[in-house]
Amino acid sequence: MCGRITAQGSTIDRYGLGVVQEIDAAAMHVFAKWQLQEIDLGFTGRDQNNVRRNVSQGYDTWNLFQVGGVIFF
């Protein structure tokens, strides 16, 4: 049976940049957006033998690119 597990020493970094162009004649917005996310999780707990264990899990860096437009009626 596994005991209590606690998240500890975790970091989440998120960066982003976006631009919007408004076109008044068409009541329209055109946009482009970029985000970068990096996640490193750390856990601590005890195993079935009551030995304290520290585990960390890193994830691949995630890049998100979005482009689009909105027309207002």
PDB file of N, H, CA, C and O in Angstrom:
ATOM      1  N   MET A   1       0.834  -1.175   0.000  1.00  0.00           N
ATOM      2  CA  MET A   1       0.000   0.000   0.000  1.00  0.00           C
ATOM      3  C   MET A   1       0.879   1.239   0.000  1.00  0.00           C
ATOM      4  O   MET A   1       1.845   1.316   0.759  1.00  0.00           O
ATOM      5  N   CYS A   2       0.566   2.173  -0.813  1.00  0.00           N
ATOM      6  H   CYS A   2      -0.218   2.111  -1.430  1.00  0.00           H
ATOM      7  CA  CYS A   2       1.342   3.391  -0.939  1.00  0.00           C
ATOM      8  C   CYS A   2       0.819   4.430   0.046  1.00  0.00           C
ATOM      9  O   CYS A   2      -0.389   4.560   0.245  1.00  0.00           O
ATOM     10  N   GLY A   3       1.736   5.163   0.657  1.00  0.00           N
ATOM     11  H   GLY A   3       2.717   5.058   0.496  1.00  0.00           H
ATOM     12  CA  GLY A   3       1.349   6.185   1.627  1.00  0.00           C
ATOM     13  C   GLY A   3       1.052   7.515   0.968  1.00  0.00           C
ATOM     14  O   GLY A   3       0.693   7.586  -0.207  1.00  0.00           O
ATOM     15  N   ARG A   4       1.208   8.542   1.738  1.00  0.00           N
ATOM     16  H   ARG A   4       1.500   8.484   2.693  1.00  0.00           H
ATOM     17  CA  ARG A   4       0.916   9.899   1.295  1.00  0.00           C
ATOM     18  C   ARG A   4       1.997  10.395   0.333  1.00  0.00           C
ATOM     19  O   ARG A   4       3.188  10.194   0.572  1.00  0.00           O
ATOM     20  N   ILE A   5       1.578  11.037  -0.744  1.00  0.00           N
ATOM     21  H   ILE A   5       0.610  11.199  -0.938  1.00  0.00           H
ATOM     22  CA  ILE A   5       2.502  11.592  -1.737  1.00  0.00           C
ATOM     23  C   ILE A   5       2.291  13.094  -1.779  1.00  0.00           C
ATOM     24  O   ILE A   5       1.153  13.563  -1.820  1.00  0.00           O
ATOM     25  N   THR A   6       3.391  13.858  -1.769  1.00  0.00           N
ATOM     26  H   THR A   6       4.315  13.477  -1.736  1.00  0.00           H
ATOM     27  CA  THR A   6       3.326  15.314  -1.759  1.00  0.00           C
ATOM     28  C   THR A   6       4.124  15.871  -2.931  1.00  0.00           C
ATOM     29  O   THR A   6       5.237  15.420  -3.201  1.00  0.00           O
ATOM     30  N   ALA A   7       3.552  16.850  -3.626  1.00  0.00           N
ATOM     31  H   ALA A   7       2.648  17.216  -3.407  1.00  0.00           H
ATOM     32  CA  ALA A   7       4.293  17.555  -4.684  1.00  0.00           C
ATOM     33  C   ALA A   7       5.247  18.527  -3.999  1.00  0.00           C
ATOM     34  O   ALA A   7       4.851  19.296  -3.123  1.00  0.00           O
ATOM     35  N   GLN A   8       6.510  18.479  -4.415  1.00  0.00           N
ATOM     36  H   GLN A   8       6.831  17.855  -5.127  1.00  0.00           H
ATOM     37  CA  GLN A   8       7.516  19.316  -3.770  1.00  0.00           C
ATOM     38  C   GLN A   8       8.613  19.647  -4.777  1.00  0.00           C
ATOM     39  O   GLN A   8       9.058  18.770  -5.518  1.00  0.00           O
ATOM     40  N   GLY A   9       9.046  20.889  -4.811  1.00  0.00           N
ATOM     41  H   GLY A   9       8.684  21.602  -4.209  1.00  0.00           H
ATOM     42  CA  GLY A   9      10.136  21.285  -5.694  1.00  0.00           C
ATOM     43  C   GLY A   9       9.749  21.321  -7.163  1.00  0.00           C
ATOM     44  O   GLY A   9      10.601  21.110  -8.027  1.00  0.00           O
ATOM     45  N   SER A  10       8.486  21.582  -7.462  1.00  0.00           N
ATOM     46  H   SER A  10       7.795  21.753  -6.761  1.00  0.00           H
ATOM     47  CA  SER A  10       8.012  21.611  -8.842  1.00  0.00           C
ATOM     48  C   SER A  10       8.146  23.016  -9.423  1.00  0.00           C
ATOM     49  O   SER A  10       8.006  24.013  -8.714  1.00  0.00           O
ATOM     50  N   THR A  11       8.419  23.077 -10.724  1.00  0.00           N
ATOM     51  H   THR A  11       8.533  22.268 -11.300  1.00  0.00           H
ATOM     52  CA  THR A  11       8.478  24.374 -11.412  1.00  0.00           C
ATOM     53  C   THR A  11       7.707  24.289 -12.721  1.00  0.00           C
ATOM     54  O   THR A  11       7.768  23.289 -13.437  1.00  0.00           O
ATOM     55  N   ILE A  12       6.990  25.351 -13.012  1.00  0.00           N
ATOM     56  H   ILE A  12       6.940  26.163 -12.431  1.00  0.00           H
ATOM     57  CA  ILE A  12       6.285  25.492 -14.280  1.00  0.00           C
ATOM     58  C   ILE A  12       6.632  26.875 -14.819  1.00  0.00           C
ATOM     59  O   ILE A  12       6.345  27.885 -14.177  1.00  0.00           O
ATOM     60  N   ASP A  13       7.240  26.917 -15.983  1.00  0.00           N
ATOM     61  H   ASP A  13       7.473  26.095 -16.504  1.00  0.00           H
ATOM     62  CA  ASP A  13       7.597  28.183 -16.624  1.00  0.00           C
ATOM     63  C   ASP A  13       6.763  28.341 -17.881  1.00  0.00           C
ATOM     64  O   ASP A  13       6.612  27.405 -18.666  1.00  0.00           O
ATOM     65  N   ARG A  14       6.222  29.544 -18.063  1.00  0.00           N
ATOM     66  H   ARG A  14       6.344  30.305 -17.426  1.00  0.00           H
ATOM     67  CA  ARG A  14       5.402  29.821 -19.243  1.00  0.00           C
ATOM     68  C   ARG A  14       5.768  31.197 -19.776  1.00  0.00           C
ATOM     69  O   ARG A  14       5.776  32.182 -19.038  1.00  0.00           O
ATOM     70  N   TYR A  15       6.069  31.251 -21.054  1.00  0.00           N
ATOM     71  H   TYR A  15       6.063  30.451 -21.654  1.00  0.00           H
ATOM     72  CA  TYR A  15       6.412  32.494 -21.729  1.00  0.00           C
ATOM     73  C   TYR A  15       5.499  32.639 -22.941  1.00  0.00           C
ATOM     74  O   TYR A  15       5.060  31.640 -23.511  1.00  0.00           O
ATOM     75  N   GLY A  16       5.220  33.840 -23.327  1.00  0.00           N
ATOM     76  H   GLY A  16       5.577  34.652 -22.864  1.00  0.00           H
ATOM     77  CA  GLY A  16       4.362  34.030 -24.487  1.00  0.00           C
ATOM     78  C   GLY A  16       4.543  35.388 -25.130  1.00  0.00           C
ATOM     79  O   GLY A  16       5.088  36.320 -24.540  1.00  0.00           O
ATOM     80  N   LEU A  17       4.068  35.465 -26.358  1.00  0.00           N
ATOM     81  H   LEU A  17       3.626  34.707 -26.837  1.00  0.00           H
ATOM     82  CA  LEU A  17       4.122  36.692 -27.132  1.00  0.00           C
ATOM     83  C   LEU A  17       2.960  36.662 -28.104  1.00  0.00           C
ATOM     84  O   LEU A  17       2.665  35.625 -28.699  1.00  0.00           O
ATOM     85  N   GLY A  18       2.309  37.781 -28.265  1.00  0.00           N
ATOM     86  H   GLY A  18       2.548  38.623 -27.782  1.00  0.00           H
ATOM     87  CA  GLY A  18       1.188  37.840 -29.192  1.00  0.00           C
ATOM     88  C   GLY A  18       1.067  39.208 -29.832  1.00  0.00           C
ATOM     89  O   GLY A  18       1.496  40.212 -29.264  1.00  0.00           O
ATOM     90  N   VAL A  19       0.483  39.240 -31.016  1.00  0.00           N
ATOM     91  H   VAL A  19       0.135  38.424 -31.478  1.00  0.00           H
ATOM     92  CA  VAL A  19       0.221  40.500 -31.722  1.00  0.00           C
ATOM     93  C   VAL A  19      -1.192  40.455 -32.293  1.00  0.00           C
ATOM     94  O   VAL A  19      -1.686  39.399 -32.689  1.00  0.00           O
ATOM     95  N   VAL A  20      -1.824  41.612 -32.326  1.00  0.00           N
ATOM     96  H   VAL A  20      -1.422  42.470 -32.004  1.00  0.00           H
ATOM     97  CA  VAL A  20      -3.170  41.739 -32.887  1.00  0.00           C
ATOM     98  C   VAL A  20      -3.176  42.924 -33.837  1.00  0.00           C
ATOM     99  O   VAL A  20      -2.660  43.993 -33.510  1.00  0.00           O
ATOM    100  N   GLN A  21      -3.758  42.734 -35.007  1.00  0.00           N
ATOM    101  H   GLN A  21      -4.177  41.866 -35.273  1.00  0.00           H
ATOM    102  CA  GLN A  21      -3.954  43.820 -35.966  1.00  0.00           C
ATOM    103  C   GLN A  21      -5.455  44.051 -36.104  1.00  0.00           C
ATOM    104  O   GLN A  21      -6.194  43.151 -36.502  1.00  0.00           O
ATOM    105  N   GLU A  22      -5.896  45.253 -35.776  1.00  0.00           N
ATOM    106  H   GLU A  22      -5.296  45.984 -35.453  1.00  0.00           H
ATOM    107  CA  GLU A  22      -7.305  45.590 -35.917  1.00  0.00           C
ATOM    108  C   GLU A  22      -7.534  46.231 -37.277  1.00  0.00           C
ATOM    109  O   GLU A  22      -6.797  47.130 -37.683  1.00  0.00           O
ATOM    110  N   ILE A  23      -8.560  45.763 -37.977  1.00  0.00           N
ATOM    111  H   ILE A  23      -9.159  45.033 -37.648  1.00  0.00           H
ATOM    112  CA  ILE A  23      -8.945  46.322 -39.276  1.00  0.00           C
ATOM    113  C   ILE A  23     -10.329  46.930 -39.087  1.00  0.00           C
ATOM    114  O   ILE A  23     -11.335  46.223 -39.136  1.00  0.00           O
ATOM    115  N   ASP A  24     -10.378  48.237 -38.871  1.00  0.00           N
ATOM    116  H   ASP A  24      -9.560  48.812 -38.831  1.00  0.00           H
ATOM    117  CA  ASP A  24     -11.631  48.924 -38.540  1.00  0.00           C
ATOM    118  C   ASP A  24     -12.656  48.856 -39.665  1.00  0.00           C
ATOM    119  O   ASP A  24     -13.849  48.705 -39.401  1.00  0.00           O
ATOM    120  N   ALA A  25     -12.214  48.964 -40.913  1.00  0.00           N
ATOM    121  H   ALA A  25     -11.245  49.086 -41.128  1.00  0.00           H
ATOM    122  CA  ALA A  25     -13.148  48.985 -42.038  1.00  0.00           C
ATOM    123  C   ALA A  25     -13.955  47.684 -42.142  1.00  0.00           C
ATOM    124  O   ALA A  25     -15.086  47.694 -42.627  1.00  0.00           O
ATOM    125  N   ALA A  26     -13.382  46.575 -41.691  1.00  0.00           N
ATOM    126  H   ALA A  26     -12.463  46.567 -41.296  1.00  0.00           H
ATOM    127  CA  ALA A  26     -14.060  45.288 -41.759  1.00  0.00           C
ATOM    128  C   ALA A  26     -14.525  44.806 -40.383  1.00  0.00           C
ATOM    129  O   ALA A  26     -15.047  43.697 -40.270  1.00  0.00           O
ATOM    130  N   ALA A  27     -14.345  45.617 -39.336  1.00  0.00           N
ATOM    131  H   ALA A  27     -13.921  46.518 -39.428  1.00  0.00           H
ATOM    132  CA  ALA A  27     -14.650  45.216 -37.959  1.00  0.00           C
ATOM    133  C   ALA A  27     -14.026  43.858 -37.665  1.00  0.00           C
ATOM    134  O   ALA A  27     -14.704  42.920 -37.245  1.00  0.00           O
ATOM    135  N   MET A  28     -12.719  43.776 -37.896  1.00  0.00           N
ATOM    136  H   MET A  28     -12.169  44.537 -38.237  1.00  0.00           H
ATOM    137  CA  MET A  28     -12.025  42.492 -37.849  1.00  0.00           C
ATOM    138  C   MET A  28     -10.723  42.606 -37.060  1.00  0.00           C
ATOM    139  O   MET A  28     -10.066  43.647 -37.081  1.00  0.00           O
ATOM    140  N   HIS A  29     -10.353  41.525 -36.363  1.00  0.00           N
ATOM    141  H   HIS A  29     -10.886  40.680 -36.346  1.00  0.00           H
ATOM    142  CA  HIS A  29      -9.058  41.403 -35.702  1.00  0.00           C
ATOM    143  C   HIS A  29      -8.340  40.195 -36.292  1.00  0.00           C
ATOM    144  O   HIS A  29      -8.945  39.137 -36.468  1.00  0.00           O
ATOM    145  N   VAL A  30      -7.070  40.346 -36.595  1.00  0.00           N
ATOM    146  H   VAL A  30      -6.579  41.206 -36.452  1.00  0.00           H
ATOM    147  CA  VAL A  30      -6.213  39.245 -37.038  1.00  0.00           C
ATOM    148  C   VAL A  30      -5.111  39.118 -35.983  1.00  0.00           C
ATOM    149  O   VAL A  30      -4.522  40.117 -35.573  1.00  0.00           O
ATOM    150  N   PHE A  31      -4.837  37.890 -35.549  1.00  0.00           N
ATOM    151  H   PHE A  31      -5.316  37.078 -35.882  1.00  0.00           H
ATOM    152  CA  PHE A  31      -3.872  37.731 -34.460  1.00  0.00           C
ATOM    153  C   PHE A  31      -2.915  36.573 -34.707  1.00  0.00           C
ATOM    154  O   PHE A  31      -3.199  35.653 -35.474  1.00  0.00           O
ATOM    155  N   ALA A  32      -1.770  36.649 -34.028  1.00  0.00           N
ATOM    156  H   ALA A  32      -1.539  37.396 -33.405  1.00  0.00           H
ATOM    157  CA  ALA A  32      -0.784  35.566 -33.988  1.00  0.00           C
ATOM    158  C   ALA A  32      -0.286  35.479 -32.548  1.00  0.00           C
ATOM    159  O   ALA A  32      -0.085  36.499 -31.889  1.00  0.00           O
ATOM    160  N   LYS A  33      -0.088  34.249 -32.068  1.00  0.00           N
ATOM    161  H   LYS A  33      -0.251  33.421 -32.604  1.00  0.00           H
ATOM    162  CA  LYS A  33       0.264  34.049 -30.669  1.00  0.00           C
ATOM    163  C   LYS A  33       1.228  32.879 -30.546  1.00  0.00           C
ATOM    164  O   LYS A  33       1.089  31.877 -31.247  1.00  0.00           O
ATOM    165  N   TRP A  34       2.214  33.008 -29.649  1.00  0.00           N
ATOM    166  H   TRP A  34       2.328  33.822 -29.080  1.00  0.00           H
ATOM    167  CA  TRP A  34       3.166  31.928 -29.368  1.00  0.00           C
ATOM    168  C   TRP A  34       3.281  31.766 -27.858  1.00  0.00           C
ATOM    169  O   TRP A  34       3.325  32.755 -27.127  1.00  0.00           O
ATOM    170  N   GLN A  35       3.329  30.525 -27.390  1.00  0.00           N
ATOM    171  H   GLN A  35       3.293  29.721 -27.984  1.00  0.00           H
ATOM    172  CA  GLN A  35       3.552  30.221 -25.975  1.00  0.00           C
ATOM    173  C   GLN A  35       4.555  29.082 -25.854  1.00  0.00           C
ATOM    174  O   GLN A  35       4.552  28.146 -26.654  1.00  0.00           O
ATOM    175  N   LEU A  36       5.409  29.176 -24.848  1.00  0.00           N
ATOM    176  H   LEU A  36       5.413  29.936 -24.199  1.00  0.00           H
ATOM    177  CA  LEU A  36       6.360  28.121 -24.518  1.00  0.00           C
ATOM    178  C   LEU A  36       6.093  27.699 -23.081  1.00  0.00           C
ATOM    179  O   LEU A  36       5.993  28.551 -22.198  1.00  0.00           O
ATOM    180  N   GLN A  37       5.975  26.384 -22.827  1.00  0.00           N
ATOM    181  H   GLN A  37       6.056  25.692 -23.544  1.00  0.00           H
ATOM    182  CA  GLN A  37       5.737  25.891 -21.473  1.00  0.00           C
ATOM    183  C   GLN A  37       6.744  24.797 -21.155  1.00  0.00           C
ATOM    184  O   GLN A  37       6.970  23.883 -21.948  1.00  0.00           O
ATOM    185  N   GLU A  38       7.348  24.914 -19.966  1.00  0.00           N
ATOM    186  H   GLU A  38       7.165  25.656 -19.322  1.00  0.00           H
ATOM    187  CA  GLU A  38       8.294  23.922 -19.463  1.00  0.00           C
ATOM    188  C   GLU A  38       7.815  23.476 -18.084  1.00  0.00           C
ATOM    189  O   GLU A  38       7.528  24.314 -17.229  1.00  0.00           O
ATOM    190  N   ILE A  39       7.729  22.169 -17.862  1.00  0.00           N
ATOM    191  H   ILE A  39       7.962  21.489 -18.557  1.00  0.00           H
ATOM    192  CA  ILE A  39       7.211  21.643 -16.601  1.00  0.00           C
ATOM    193  C   ILE A  39       8.195  20.621 -16.038  1.00  0.00           C
ATOM    194  O   ILE A  39       8.595  19.689 -16.736  1.00  0.00           O
ATOM    195  N   ASP A  40       8.585  20.798 -14.775  1.00  0.00           N
ATOM    196  H   ASP A  40       8.260  21.555 -14.208  1.00  0.00           H
ATOM    197  CA  ASP A  40       9.373  19.834 -14.015  1.00  0.00           C
ATOM    198  C   ASP A  40       8.645  19.606 -12.696  1.00  0.00           C
ATOM    199  O   ASP A  40       8.468  20.539 -11.912  1.00  0.00           O
ATOM    200  N   LEU A  41       8.225  18.375 -12.450  1.00  0.00           N
ATOM    201  H   LEU A  41       8.369  17.617 -13.086  1.00  0.00           H
ATOM    202  CA  LEU A  41       7.473  18.052 -11.238  1.00  0.00           C
ATOM    203  C   LEU A  41       8.337  17.233 -10.291  1.00  0.00           C
ATOM    204  O   LEU A  41       9.088  16.357 -10.720  1.00  0.00           O
ATOM    205  N   GLY A  42       8.225  17.525  -9.001  1.00  0.00           N
ATOM    206  H   GLY A  42       7.615  18.237  -8.652  1.00  0.00           H
ATOM    207  CA  GLY A  42       8.927  16.772  -7.974  1.00  0.00           C
ATOM    208  C   GLY A  42       7.929  16.245  -6.954  1.00  0.00           C
ATOM    209  O   GLY A  42       7.010  16.957  -6.550  1.00  0.00           O
ATOM    210  N   PHE A  43       8.113  14.995  -6.538  1.00  0.00           N
ATOM    211  H   PHE A  43       8.859  14.416  -6.866  1.00  0.00           H
ATOM    212  CA  PHE A  43       7.220  14.366  -5.566  1.00  0.00           C
ATOM    213  C   PHE A  43       8.051  13.710  -4.466  1.00  0.00           C
ATOM    214  O   PHE A  43       9.170  13.258  -4.705  1.00  0.00           O
ATOM    215  N   THR A  44       7.496  13.666  -3.280  1.00  0.00           N
ATOM    216  H   THR A  44       6.587  14.033  -3.086  1.00  0.00           H
ATOM    217  CA  THR A  44       8.111  12.945  -2.175  1.00  0.00           C
ATOM    218  C   THR A  44       7.029  12.130  -1.473  1.00  0.00           C
ATOM    219  O   THR A  44       5.872  12.545  -1.398  1.00  0.00           O
ATOM    220  N   GLY A  45       7.417  10.983  -0.968  1.00  0.00           N
ATOM    221  H   GLY A  45       8.356  10.646  -1.028  1.00  0.00           H
ATOM    222  CA  GLY A  45       6.465  10.117  -0.278  1.00  0.00           C
ATOM    223  C   GLY A  45       7.171   8.885   0.263  1.00  0.00           C
ATOM    224  O   GLY A  45       8.398   8.796   0.221  1.00  0.00           O
ATOM    225  N   ARG A  46       6.402   7.944   0.767  1.00  0.00           N
ATOM    226  H   ARG A  46       5.405   8.017   0.802  1.00  0.00           H
ATOM    227  CA  ARG A  46       6.960   6.714   1.322  1.00  0.00           C
ATOM    228  C   ARG A  46       6.413   5.517   0.548  1.00  0.00           C
ATOM    229  O   ARG A  46       5.240   5.482   0.175  1.00  0.00           O
ATOM    230  N   ASP A  47       7.287   4.539   0.314  1.00  0.00           N
ATOM    231  H   ASP A  47       8.239   4.568   0.616  1.00  0.00           H
ATOM    232  CA  ASP A  47       6.852   3.343  -0.411  1.00  0.00           C
ATOM    233  C   ASP A  47       6.247   2.317   0.549  1.00  0.00           C
ATOM    234  O   ASP A  47       6.040   2.617   1.724  1.00  0.00           O
ATOM    235  N   GLN A  48       5.962   1.102   0.051  1.00  0.00           N
ATOM    236  H   GLN A  48       6.130   0.858  -0.904  1.00  0.00           H
ATOM    237  CA  GLN A  48       5.309   0.083   0.865  1.00  0.00           C
ATOM    238  C   GLN A  48       6.178  -0.393   2.027  1.00  0.00           C
ATOM    239  O   GLN A  48       5.662  -0.984   2.976  1.00  0.00           O
ATOM    240  N   ASN A  49       7.488  -0.144   1.970  1.00  0.00           N
ATOM    241  H   ASN A  49       7.907   0.336   1.199  1.00  0.00           H
ATOM    242  CA  ASN A  49       8.391  -0.504   3.068  1.00  0.00           C
ATOM    243  C   ASN A  49       8.667   0.670   3.996  1.00  0.00           C
ATOM    244  O   ASN A  49       9.570   0.613   4.830  1.00  0.00           O
ATOM    245  N   ASN A  50       7.888   1.728   3.849  1.00  0.00           N
ATOM    246  H   ASN A  50       7.154   1.774   3.171  1.00  0.00           H
ATOM    247  CA  ASN A  50       7.991   2.940   4.654  1.00  0.00           C
ATOM    248  C   ASN A  50       9.330   3.658   4.463  1.00  0.00           C
ATOM    249  O   ASN A  50       9.806   4.340   5.371  1.00  0.00           O
ATOM    250  N   VAL A  51       9.926   3.506   3.295  1.00  0.00           N
ATOM    251  H   VAL A  51       9.539   2.953   2.558  1.00  0.00           H
ATOM    252  CA  VAL A  51      11.165   4.201   2.950  1.00  0.00           C
ATOM    253  C   VAL A  51      10.796   5.463   2.174  1.00  0.00           C
ATOM    254  O   VAL A  51      10.013   5.421   1.225  1.00  0.00           O
ATOM    255  N   ARG A  52      11.377   6.585   2.599  1.00  0.00           N
ATOM    256  H   ARG A  52      12.013   6.619   3.370  1.00  0.00           H
ATOM    257  CA  ARG A  52      11.084   7.868   1.952  1.00  0.00           C
ATOM    258  C   ARG A  52      11.715   7.902   0.555  1.00  0.00           C
ATOM    259  O   ARG A  52      12.893   7.585   0.396  1.00  0.00           O
ATOM    260  N   ARG A  53      10.933   8.284  -0.446  1.00  0.00           N
ATOM    261  H   ARG A  53       9.976   8.542  -0.316  1.00  0.00           H
ATOM    262  CA  ARG A  53      11.400   8.339  -1.827  1.00  0.00           C
ATOM    263  C   ARG A  53      11.135   9.725  -2.405  1.00  0.00           C
ATOM    264  O   ARG A  53      10.088  10.321  -2.154  1.00  0.00           O
ATOM    265  N   ASN A  54      12.084  10.225  -3.172  1.00  0.00           N
ATOM    266  H   ASN A  54      12.934   9.741  -3.376  1.00  0.00           H
ATOM    267  CA  ASN A  54      11.922  11.472  -3.924  1.00  0.00           C
ATOM    268  C   ASN A  54      11.961  11.129  -5.404  1.00  0.00           C
ATOM    269  O   ASN A  54      12.875  10.444  -5.864  1.00  0.00           O
ATOM    270  N   VAL A  55      10.981  11.598  -6.140  1.00  0.00           N
ATOM    271  H   VAL A  55      10.239  12.155  -5.766  1.00  0.00           H
ATOM    272  CA  VAL A  55      10.884  11.308  -7.569  1.00  0.00           C
ATOM    273  C   VAL A  55      10.653  12.621  -8.303  1.00  0.00           C
ATOM    274  O   VAL A  55       9.877  13.461  -7.849  1.00  0.00           O
ATOM    275  N   SER A  56      11.318  12.797  -9.427  1.00  0.00           N
ATOM    276  H   SER A  56      11.949  12.115  -9.797  1.00  0.00           H
ATOM    277  CA  SER A  56      11.068  13.980 -10.251  1.00  0.00           C
ATOM    278  C   SER A  56      10.747  13.522 -11.667  1.00  0.00           C
ATOM    279  O   SER A  56      11.229  12.487 -12.128  1.00  0.00           O
ATOM    280  N   GLN A  57       9.935  14.303 -12.337  1.00  0.00           N
ATOM    281  H   GLN A  57       9.544  15.143 -11.963  1.00  0.00           H
ATOM    282  CA  GLN A  57       9.515  13.991 -13.704  1.00  0.00           C
ATOM    283  C   GLN A  57       9.594  15.264 -14.523  1.00  0.00           C
ATOM    284  O   GLN A  57       8.933  16.252 -14.205  1.00  0.00           O
ATOM    285  N   GLY A  58      10.390  15.248 -15.564  1.00  0.00           N
ATOM    286  H   GLY A  58      10.927  14.445 -15.822  1.00  0.00           H
ATOM    287  CA  GLY A  58      10.467  16.370 -16.493  1.00  0.00           C
ATOM    288  C   GLY A  58       9.663  16.044 -17.744  1.00  0.00           C
ATOM    289  O   GLY A  58       9.567  14.884 -18.143  1.00  0.00           O
ATOM    290  N   TYR A  59       9.098  17.050 -18.348  1.00  0.00           N
ATOM    291  H   TYR A  59       9.177  17.993 -18.024  1.00  0.00           H
ATOM    292  CA  TYR A  59       8.306  16.876 -19.564  1.00  0.00           C
ATOM    293  C   TYR A  59       8.955  17.644 -20.700  1.00  0.00           C
ATOM    294  O   TYR A  59       9.691  18.604 -20.471  1.00  0.00           O
ATOM    295  N   ASP A  60       8.684  17.223 -21.916  1.00  0.00           N
ATOM    296  H   ASP A  60       8.086  16.443 -22.103  1.00  0.00           H
ATOM    297  CA  ASP A  60       9.209  17.924 -23.084  1.00  0.00           C
ATOM    298  C   ASP A  60       8.691  19.359 -23.102  1.00  0.00           C
ATOM    299  O   ASP A  60       7.574  19.633 -22.663  1.00  0.00           O
ATOM    300  N   THR A  61       9.506  20.256 -23.609  1.00  0.00           N
ATOM    301  H   THR A  61      10.413  20.033 -23.965  1.00  0.00           H
ATOM    302  CA  THR A  61       9.091  21.644 -23.778  1.00  0.00           C
ATOM    303  C   THR A  61       7.984  21.694 -24.820  1.00  0.00           C
ATOM    304  O   THR A  61       8.065  21.040 -25.860  1.00  0.00           O
ATOM    305  N   TRP A  62       6.952  22.474 -24.534  1.00  0.00           N
ATOM    306  H   TRP A  62       6.886  23.006 -23.690  1.00  0.00           H
ATOM    307  CA  TRP A  62       5.797  22.550 -25.421  1.00  0.00           C
ATOM    308  C   TRP A  62       5.725  23.939 -26.030  1.00  0.00           C
ATOM    309  O   TRP A  62       5.644  24.932 -25.307  1.00  0.00           O
ATOM    310  N   ASN A  63       5.756  24.015 -27.357  1.00  0.00           N
ATOM    311  H   ASN A  63       5.822  23.208 -27.944  1.00  0.00           H
ATOM    312  CA  ASN A  63       5.580  25.260 -28.097  1.00  0.00           C
ATOM    313  C   ASN A  63       4.190  25.260 -28.722  1.00  0.00           C
ATOM    314  O   ASN A  63       3.798  24.297 -29.380  1.00  0.00           O
ATOM    315  N   LEU A  64       3.453  26.338 -28.514  1.00  0.00           N
ATOM    316  H   LEU A  64       3.772  27.120 -27.979  1.00  0.00           H
ATOM    317  CA  LEU A  64       2.106  26.479 -29.065  1.00  0.00           C
ATOM    318  C   LEU A  64       2.092  27.703 -29.973  1.00  0.00           C
ATOM    319  O   LEU A  64       2.428  28.808 -29.547  1.00  0.00           O
ATOM    320  N   PHE A  65       1.704  27.498 -31.216  1.00  0.00           N
ATOM    321  H   PHE A  65       1.431  26.600 -31.562  1.00  0.00           H
ATOM    322  CA  PHE A  65       1.570  28.586 -32.178  1.00  0.00           C
ATOM    323  C   PHE A  65       0.107  28.665 -32.604  1.00  0.00           C
ATOM    324  O   PHE A  65      -0.496  27.653 -32.962  1.00  0.00           O
ATOM    325  N   GLN A  66      -0.459  29.859 -32.565  1.00  0.00           N
ATOM    326  H   GLN A  66       0.031  30.682 -32.275  1.00  0.00           H
ATOM    327  CA  GLN A  66      -1.848  30.054 -33.009  1.00  0.00           C
ATOM    328  C   GLN A  66      -1.917  31.297 -33.885  1.00  0.00           C
ATOM    329  O   GLN A  66      -1.283  32.314 -33.603  1.00  0.00           O
ATOM    330  N   VAL A  67      -2.694  31.193 -34.944  1.00  0.00           N
ATOM    331  H   VAL A  67      -3.209  30.367 -35.173  1.00  0.00           H
ATOM    332  CA  VAL A  67      -3.015  32.340 -35.788  1.00  0.00           C
ATOM    333  C   VAL A  67      -4.516  32.285 -36.079  1.00  0.00           C
ATOM    334  O   VAL A  67      -5.107  31.207 -36.135  1.00  0.00           O
ATOM    335  N   GLY A  68      -5.105  33.425 -36.256  1.00  0.00           N
ATOM    336  H   GLY A  68      -4.624  34.301 -36.210  1.00  0.00           H
ATOM    337  CA  GLY A  68      -6.524  33.413 -36.531  1.00  0.00           C
ATOM    338  C   GLY A  68      -7.086  34.814 -36.732  1.00  0.00           C
ATOM    339  O   GLY A  68      -6.355  35.804 -36.771  1.00  0.00           O
ATOM    340  N   GLY A  69      -8.368  34.862 -36.855  1.00  0.00           N
ATOM    341  H   GLY A  69      -8.961  34.058 -36.824  1.00  0.00           H
ATOM    342  CA  GLY A  69      -9.052  36.142 -37.040  1.00  0.00           C
ATOM    343  C   GLY A  69     -10.447  36.105 -36.469  1.00  0.00           C
ATOM    344  O   GLY A  69     -11.050  35.041 -36.326  1.00  0.00           O
ATOM    345  N   VAL A  70     -10.948  37.268 -36.146  1.00  0.00           N
ATOM    346  H   VAL A  70     -10.458  38.132 -36.261  1.00  0.00           H
ATOM    347  CA  VAL A  70     -12.308  37.409 -35.601  1.00  0.00           C
ATOM    348  C   VAL A  70     -13.001  38.525 -36.365  1.00  0.00           C
ATOM    349  O   VAL A  70     -12.452  39.616 -36.521  1.00  0.00           O
ATOM    350  N   ILE A  71     -14.201  38.248 -36.839  1.00  0.00           N
ATOM    351  H   ILE A  71     -14.647  37.362 -36.713  1.00  0.00           H
ATOM    352  CA  ILE A  71     -15.024  39.274 -37.501  1.00  0.00           C
ATOM    353  C   ILE A  71     -16.201  39.575 -36.587  1.00  0.00           C
ATOM    354  O   ILE A  71     -16.911  38.665 -36.160  1.00  0.00           O
ATOM    355  N   PHE A  72     -16.405  40.842 -36.289  1.00  0.00           N
ATOM    356  H   PHE A  72     -15.829  41.582 -36.635  1.00  0.00           H
ATOM    357  CA  PHE A  72     -17.485  41.266 -35.411  1.00  0.00           C
ATOM    358  C   PHE A  72     -18.687  41.726 -36.247  1.00  0.00           C
ATOM    359  O   PHE A  72     -18.530  42.551 -37.148  1.00  0.00           O
ATOM    360  N   PHE A  73     -19.855  41.212 -35.964  1.00  0.00           N
ATOM    361  H   PHE A  73     -19.983  40.542 -35.233  1.00  0.00           H
ATOM    362  CA  PHE A  73     -21.064  41.585 -36.681  1.00  0.00           C
ATOM    363  C   PHE A  73     -21.860  42.584 -35.899  1.00  0.00           C
ATOM    364  O   PHE A  73     -22.920  43.019 -36.349  1.00  0.00           O
TER     365      PHE A  73
END
